Every structure is written in structure tokens, then in C-alpha cells.
Amino acid sequence: MSQTAARPSFAPTRSLPLPGGARLVFCSGVTARGSAAEGGPIEAQAEECFARLARALAAEGAGLGDLLKITTFLGDMRHYAGFDAARRRAFAGVETPPASTCVGGALFTSPGCVIEIEGIAVRGALAS
């Protein structure tokens, strides 16, 4: 008789201590799944993704301004302009926005989602 392995629980973030008290924070990809934005326009879905990233980072004591890199997956590159408009709003108050990569042609676990965003941040001061 075979036993089914317990399904792992995947965290929204994982962090790693760095010298000088800083932490490297990896954010899992987020979509608009389960929100009012799911199935809606790309800009609304992107705004929901950035809000979810902000909440995940806040739980680590960080914010969108601490992101070093984001990677965005779009179902269709024709959605790029809408994503870019939401991204510019999300980082409007950030002195140095993160590096950013966008990949098109992605498929998602929820048919109403057309975008997923993941990020890497550093929280705290880095050693000189």
C-alpha cells in the first residue's frame, strides 16, 4: 500500500541573513487569483499583484522600495503597456526602482489570471 506524501506548504517569502544585519528576501510569484481583480483588466490585476507583494514584504519588515529585482510573467505580451502603467504607479515614489524582466506567453493555474510577479528584496543595511 502506498502512502501519499503530505503536500508542502509554500511560503509567500523566504529570507536569508546577510552581513551587517541585512536580509535577502525572495518573494514567491503572486497573481490576482481569488481577488476582485481576477478576470479583469491587466492594470487591475497588476495592481493587485503589487499590493500582494507589498503585504508579503511588509511581513518581512520591508517594502516595495526594498525590491532589487522583479520578474513578471504575462500571458500575452500585448498586455505589456497595461502592466507597465501599473508598475510605474507602484514605484512612482521609489528613488531607485528595481531591475525588471518581463516574459510573455505564460500559462497560469487560474484561467482568469493573465499576470504573475515575483521579487527579490534586501531589508536592512548592508555591511560596507
Residue frames as a rotation matrix with the C-alpha (Angstrom) as fourth column:
MET 1
0.588 0.809 0.000 0.00
0.809 -0.588 0.000 0.00
0.000 0.000 -1.000 0.00
SER 2
-0.440 -0.759 0.480 1.48
0.738 -0.610 -0.288 3.35
0.511 0.228 0.828 -0.99
GLN 3
0.186 0.423 -0.887 1.14
0.815 -0.571 -0.102 6.46
-0.549 -0.704 -0.451 1.07
THR 4
0.512 0.035 0.859 0.69
0.620 -0.707 -0.341 9.88
0.595 0.707 -0.383 -0.46
ALA 5
-0.553 -0.778 -0.299 3.31
0.802 -0.399 -0.444 12.37
0.226 -0.485 0.845 0.67
ALA 6
0.250 0.593 -0.765 2.00
0.745 -0.623 -0.239 15.35
-0.618 -0.511 -0.598 2.61
ARG 7
0.484 -0.002 0.875 1.63
0.718 -0.571 -0.398 18.39
0.500 0.821 -0.275 0.41
PRO 8
-0.503 -0.728 -0.466 4.23
0.864 -0.441 -0.245 21.03
-0.027 -0.525 0.851 1.33
SER 9
0.708 0.633 -0.313 3.10
0.638 -0.763 -0.101 24.48
-0.303 -0.128 -0.944 2.33
PHE 10
-0.148 -0.778 0.611 4.91
0.917 -0.339 -0.209 27.11
0.370 0.530 0.763 0.25
ALA 11
-0.026 0.039 -0.999 5.68
0.732 -0.680 -0.046 30.39
-0.681 -0.732 -0.011 1.97
PRO 12
0.905 0.364 0.220 4.99
0.418 -0.670 -0.613 33.76
-0.075 0.647 -0.759 0.34
THR 13
0.616 -0.772 0.159 8.57
-0.637 -0.606 -0.476 34.74
0.463 0.192 -0.865 1.23
ARG 14
0.728 -0.571 -0.378 11.85
0.681 0.667 0.304 33.18
0.079 -0.479 0.874 2.26
SER 15
0.844 -0.462 0.274 14.73
-0.433 -0.887 -0.163 35.20
0.318 0.019 -0.948 3.64
LEU 16
0.514 -0.796 -0.319 18.43
0.745 0.598 -0.294 34.74
0.425 -0.087 0.901 4.16
PRO 17
0.819 -0.246 -0.519 20.60
0.222 -0.698 0.681 36.69
-0.529 -0.672 -0.518 6.61
LEU 18
0.569 -0.674 0.471 23.36
0.470 -0.203 -0.859 38.82
0.675 0.710 0.201 5.11
PRO 19
-0.382 -0.780 -0.496 26.35
0.900 -0.193 -0.390 40.52
0.208 -0.596 0.775 6.75
GLY 20
-0.959 -0.103 0.266 25.60
0.054 -0.981 -0.186 43.73
0.280 -0.164 0.946 8.64
GLY 21
-0.696 0.718 -0.016 22.12
0.047 0.023 -0.999 42.67
-0.716 -0.696 -0.050 9.74
ALA 22
-0.367 0.571 -0.734 20.52
-0.915 -0.363 0.174 42.79
-0.167 0.736 0.656 6.32
ARG 23
-0.239 0.354 0.904 18.24
0.041 0.934 -0.355 40.05
-0.970 -0.048 -0.238 4.95
LEU 24
-0.893 0.023 -0.450 17.81
-0.451 -0.023 0.892 38.90
0.010 0.999 0.031 1.37
VAL 25
-0.288 0.893 0.345 14.08
-0.266 0.271 -0.925 38.30
-0.920 -0.358 0.160 0.79
PHE 26
-0.996 0.054 -0.074 12.72
-0.050 0.364 0.930 36.12
0.077 0.930 -0.360 -2.01
CYS 27
-0.341 0.940 0.000 9.03
-0.627 -0.228 -0.745 36.69
-0.700 -0.253 0.667 -2.79
SER 28
-0.539 0.282 0.794 7.00
0.534 0.843 0.063 33.92
-0.651 0.458 -0.605 -4.40
GLY 29
-0.938 0.251 0.238 5.13
0.104 -0.451 0.886 34.84
0.330 0.856 0.397 -7.54
VAL 30
-0.549 0.805 -0.224 1.74
0.210 -0.126 -0.970 36.42
-0.809 -0.579 -0.100 -6.91
THR 31
-0.777 0.458 0.433 -1.34
0.453 -0.072 0.889 36.65
0.438 0.886 -0.151 -9.12
ALA 32
-0.665 0.641 0.383 -4.76
-0.704 -0.710 -0.035 38.23
0.249 -0.293 0.923 -8.69
ARG 33
-0.498 0.469 -0.730 -6.27
0.147 0.875 0.462 34.79
0.855 0.123 -0.504 -8.02
GLY 34
-0.250 0.519 -0.818 -9.19
0.938 0.338 -0.072 34.95
0.239 -0.785 -0.571 -5.62
SER 35
-0.694 -0.020 -0.720 -9.44
0.333 -0.895 -0.297 38.75
-0.639 -0.445 0.628 -5.72
ALA 36
0.415 0.865 -0.283 -11.96
0.196 -0.389 -0.900 41.09
-0.888 0.319 -0.331 -7.33
ALA 37
0.089 -0.479 -0.873 -9.30
-0.792 -0.566 0.230 41.82
-0.604 0.671 -0.429 -9.98
GLU 38
-0.659 -0.342 0.670 -9.14
0.026 0.880 0.474 38.20
-0.752 0.330 -0.571 -11.19
GLY 39
-0.135 0.585 0.800 -10.52
0.921 0.373 -0.117 38.05
-0.367 0.721 -0.588 -14.72
GLY 40
0.755 0.437 -0.488 -10.39
0.316 -0.896 -0.314 41.84
-0.574 0.083 -0.814 -15.00
PRO 41
0.913 -0.402 0.077 -8.17
-0.142 -0.488 -0.861 44.21
0.384 0.775 -0.502 -16.97
ILE 42
0.297 -0.902 -0.314 -4.40
0.653 0.431 -0.622 43.75
0.697 -0.020 0.717 -16.83
GLU 43
-0.344 -0.467 0.815 -3.86
-0.216 -0.805 -0.552 47.01
0.914 -0.366 0.176 -14.92
ALA 44
0.456 0.586 0.669 -6.20
-0.808 -0.042 0.587 45.91
0.372 -0.809 0.455 -12.12
GLN 45
0.933 -0.150 -0.327 -4.54
0.216 0.961 0.175 42.51
0.288 -0.234 0.929 -11.93
ALA 46
0.005 -0.993 0.116 -1.07
0.502 -0.098 -0.860 44.08
0.865 0.062 0.498 -11.88
GLU 47
-0.145 0.007 0.989 -2.11
-0.621 -0.779 -0.085 46.49
0.770 -0.627 0.117 -9.12
GLU 48
0.845 0.475 0.247 -3.37
-0.501 0.538 0.678 43.52
0.189 -0.696 0.692 -7.08
CYS 49
0.628 -0.697 -0.346 -0.06
0.564 0.714 -0.415 41.73
0.536 0.066 0.841 -7.64
PHE 50
-0.310 -0.778 0.547 1.91
0.111 -0.601 -0.792 44.75
0.944 -0.185 0.273 -6.42
ALA 51
0.227 0.465 0.856 -0.39
-0.826 -0.374 0.422 45.08
0.516 -0.803 0.299 -3.38
ARG 52
0.982 0.134 -0.133 0.18
-0.062 0.894 0.444 41.41
0.178 -0.428 0.886 -2.54
LEU 53
0.202 -0.976 -0.087 3.95
0.606 0.194 -0.771 41.81
0.769 0.103 0.631 -2.96
ALA 54
-0.233 -0.255 0.938 3.84
-0.412 -0.848 -0.333 44.84
0.881 -0.464 0.093 -0.66
ARG 55
0.653 0.541 0.530 1.98
-0.711 0.199 0.674 42.82
0.259 -0.817 0.515 2.01
ALA 56
0.854 -0.396 -0.338 4.41
0.403 0.914 -0.052 39.90
0.330 -0.091 0.940 1.73
LEU 57
-0.114 -0.940 0.323 7.36
0.411 -0.340 -0.846 42.28
0.904 0.036 0.425 2.04
ALA 58
0.088 0.219 0.972 5.76
-0.676 -0.703 0.219 44.10
0.731 -0.677 0.086 5.00
ALA 59
0.960 0.279 -0.017 5.63
-0.192 0.702 0.685 40.78
0.203 -0.655 0.728 6.85
GLU 60
0.427 -0.891 -0.154 9.45
0.855 0.453 -0.251 40.71
0.294 -0.025 0.956 6.46
GLY 61
0.365 -0.246 -0.898 9.82
0.535 -0.734 0.418 44.34
-0.762 -0.633 -0.136 7.57
ALA 62
-0.767 -0.636 0.084 10.40
0.386 -0.354 0.852 45.55
-0.512 0.686 0.517 4.01
GLY 63
0.274 0.859 -0.433 8.50
-0.038 -0.440 -0.897 47.36
-0.961 0.263 -0.088 1.27
LEU 64
0.861 0.127 0.492 8.37
0.464 0.199 -0.863 47.81
-0.208 0.972 0.113 -2.49
GLY 65
0.814 -0.581 0.020 11.29
-0.547 -0.778 -0.308 50.25
0.195 0.240 -0.951 -2.24
ASP 66
0.144 -0.770 0.622 13.48
-0.692 0.371 0.620 47.39
-0.708 -0.519 -0.479 -0.98
LEU 67
0.794 0.178 0.581 12.96
0.229 0.798 -0.557 45.32
-0.563 0.576 0.593 -4.13
LEU 68
-0.231 -0.928 -0.293 16.14
-0.288 -0.223 0.931 44.81
-0.929 0.299 -0.216 -6.13
LYS 69
-0.934 -0.100 -0.342 14.58
-0.356 0.322 0.877 42.76
0.023 0.941 -0.337 -8.94
ILE 70
0.018 0.934 0.358 11.12
-0.490 0.321 -0.811 41.80
-0.872 -0.160 0.463 -10.16
THR 71
-0.988 -0.157 -0.012 10.25
-0.091 0.508 0.857 39.21
-0.128 0.847 -0.516 -12.76
THR 72
-0.167 0.977 -0.129 6.86
-0.636 -0.207 -0.743 39.44
-0.753 -0.042 0.656 -14.44
PHE 73
-0.897 0.026 0.440 5.14
0.299 0.769 0.565 36.74
-0.324 0.639 -0.698 -16.45
LEU 74
-0.334 0.798 -0.501 2.40
-0.741 -0.552 -0.384 37.82
-0.583 0.243 0.775 -18.86
GLY 75
0.082 0.463 0.882 0.01
0.293 0.835 -0.466 35.52
-0.953 0.297 -0.068 -20.67
ASP 76
0.501 0.133 0.855 0.21
0.865 -0.119 -0.488 37.82
0.037 0.984 -0.175 -23.68
MET 77
-0.517 -0.809 -0.280 2.82
0.804 -0.571 0.166 40.50
-0.294 -0.139 0.946 -24.41
ARG 78
-0.332 0.487 0.808 0.02
0.451 -0.670 0.590 42.68
0.828 0.560 0.003 -25.79
HIS 79
0.732 0.589 -0.343 -0.74
0.549 -0.212 0.808 43.32
0.404 -0.780 -0.478 -22.08
TYR 80
-0.187 -0.939 -0.287 2.67
0.949 -0.097 -0.300 44.92
0.254 -0.329 0.910 -21.55
ALA 81
-0.535 -0.033 0.844 1.50
0.114 -0.993 0.033 48.55
0.837 0.114 0.535 -21.73
GLY 82
0.522 0.808 0.274 -1.14
-0.247 -0.164 0.955 47.98
0.817 -0.566 0.114 -19.05
PHE 83
0.639 -0.408 -0.652 1.34
0.743 0.547 0.386 46.17
0.199 -0.731 0.652 -16.80
ASP 84
-0.398 -0.886 0.237 3.92
0.799 -0.462 -0.385 48.92
0.451 0.036 0.892 -17.36
ALA 85
-0.107 0.440 0.891 1.42
-0.175 -0.891 0.419 51.63
0.979 -0.111 0.173 -16.37
ALA 86
0.886 0.455 -0.093 0.67
-0.026 0.250 0.968 49.79
0.464 -0.855 0.233 -13.10
ARG 87
0.342 -0.850 -0.400 4.40
0.922 0.385 -0.028 49.17
0.178 -0.359 0.916 -12.48
ARG 88
-0.458 -0.519 0.721 5.20
0.429 -0.840 -0.332 52.87
0.779 0.157 0.608 -12.95
ARG 89
0.339 0.653 0.677 2.49
-0.411 -0.545 0.731 53.80
0.846 -0.526 0.084 -10.42
ALA 90
0.881 0.024 -0.472 3.67
0.345 0.652 0.675 51.16
0.324 -0.758 0.566 -7.93
PHE 91
0.141 -0.939 -0.315 7.23
0.984 0.099 0.145 52.50
-0.105 -0.331 0.938 -7.99
ALA 92
0.485 0.120 0.866 6.47
0.454 -0.881 -0.132 56.22
0.748 0.457 -0.482 -8.51
GLY 93
0.878 -0.084 0.471 7.67
-0.402 -0.664 0.631 57.10
0.260 -0.743 -0.616 -5.00
VAL 94
0.755 -0.641 0.140 10.76
0.447 0.658 0.606 54.87
-0.481 -0.395 0.783 -5.09
GLU 95
0.445 -0.657 -0.609 14.08
-0.540 -0.739 0.403 56.63
-0.715 0.149 -0.683 -5.66
THR 96
-0.584 -0.650 -0.486 15.66
-0.802 0.370 0.469 53.66
-0.126 0.664 -0.738 -7.44
PRO 97
0.545 0.838 -0.028 13.13
-0.827 0.532 -0.180 51.25
-0.136 0.121 0.983 -8.95
PRO 98
0.201 -0.466 0.861 14.10
-0.203 0.840 0.503 47.57
-0.958 -0.276 0.075 -9.12
ALA 99
-0.828 -0.385 -0.408 15.61
-0.521 0.257 0.814 45.85
-0.209 0.886 -0.413 -12.12
SER 100
0.081 0.967 0.240 12.75
-0.528 0.246 -0.813 44.33
-0.845 -0.061 0.531 -14.07
THR 101
-0.955 -0.271 -0.123 12.29
-0.256 0.539 0.803 41.45
-0.152 0.798 -0.584 -16.51
CYS 102
0.038 0.999 0.027 9.07
-0.718 0.046 -0.695 40.60
-0.695 0.007 0.719 -18.33
VAL 103
-0.947 -0.286 0.145 8.37
-0.142 0.779 0.611 37.28
-0.287 0.558 -0.778 -20.06
GLY 104
-0.168 0.929 -0.329 5.35
-0.961 -0.229 -0.156 36.66
-0.220 0.290 0.931 -22.29
GLY 105
-0.138 0.227 -0.964 3.46
-0.634 0.728 0.262 33.53
0.761 0.647 0.043 -23.21
ALA 106
-0.931 -0.236 0.277 2.95
-0.360 0.481 -0.799 32.23
0.055 -0.844 -0.533 -19.66
LEU 107
-0.087 0.899 -0.428 0.13
-0.009 0.429 0.903 29.91
0.996 0.083 -0.029 -18.65
PHE 108
-0.629 -0.094 0.772 -1.42
-0.698 -0.368 -0.614 30.24
0.342 -0.925 0.166 -15.20
THR 109
-0.958 0.235 -0.161 -3.16
0.281 0.872 -0.401 27.88
0.047 -0.429 -0.902 -12.77
SER 110
-0.171 0.930 -0.327 -6.23
0.441 -0.225 -0.869 30.10
-0.881 -0.292 -0.372 -12.77
PRO 111
-0.214 0.073 0.974 -7.74
0.977 0.027 0.212 30.90
-0.011 0.997 -0.077 -16.19
GLY 112
0.804 0.580 0.133 -8.79
0.577 -0.814 0.066 34.39
0.147 0.023 -0.989 -15.04
CYS 113
0.551 -0.687 -0.474 -5.19
0.070 -0.528 0.846 35.41
-0.832 -0.499 -0.243 -14.31
VAL 114
0.907 -0.229 0.352 -3.02
0.354 -0.035 -0.935 36.96
0.226 0.973 0.049 -17.01
ILE 115
0.269 -0.832 0.485 -0.03
-0.415 -0.554 -0.721 38.14
0.869 -0.007 -0.495 -14.91
GLU 116
0.851 -0.154 -0.503 2.27
0.511 0.465 0.723 36.89
0.123 -0.872 0.474 -12.16
ILE 117
0.454 -0.714 0.533 5.02
-0.392 -0.697 -0.600 38.91
0.800 0.064 -0.597 -10.45
GLU 118
0.724 -0.344 -0.598 7.84
0.673 0.541 0.504 37.69
0.150 -0.767 0.623 -8.19
GLY 119
0.714 -0.446 0.539 10.56
-0.310 -0.892 -0.328 39.68
0.627 0.067 -0.776 -6.49
ILE 120
0.204 -0.738 -0.643 13.86
0.889 0.415 -0.193 39.75
0.409 -0.533 0.741 -4.65
ALA 121
0.737 0.104 0.668 14.49
-0.111 -0.956 0.271 42.39
0.667 -0.274 -0.693 -1.99
VAL 122
-0.390 -0.785 -0.481 17.07
0.603 0.176 -0.778 43.36
0.696 -0.593 0.405 0.62
ARG 123
0.758 0.626 0.181 15.83
0.202 -0.490 0.848 44.50
0.620 -0.607 -0.497 4.01
GLY 124
0.839 -0.416 -0.350 18.12
0.312 -0.158 0.937 46.42
-0.445 -0.895 -0.003 6.33
ALA 125
0.644 -0.673 -0.364 21.56
-0.723 -0.691 -0.004 47.93
-0.249 0.266 -0.931 5.98
LEU 126
0.868 -0.466 -0.172 24.30
0.301 0.769 -0.564 46.14
0.395 0.438 0.808 4.10
ALA 127
0.531 -0.774 -0.346 27.82
0.470 -0.071 0.880 45.95
-0.705 -0.630 0.326 5.50
SER 128
0.722 -0.318 -0.615 30.29
-0.574 -0.772 -0.275 48.35
-0.387 0.551 -0.739 3.87
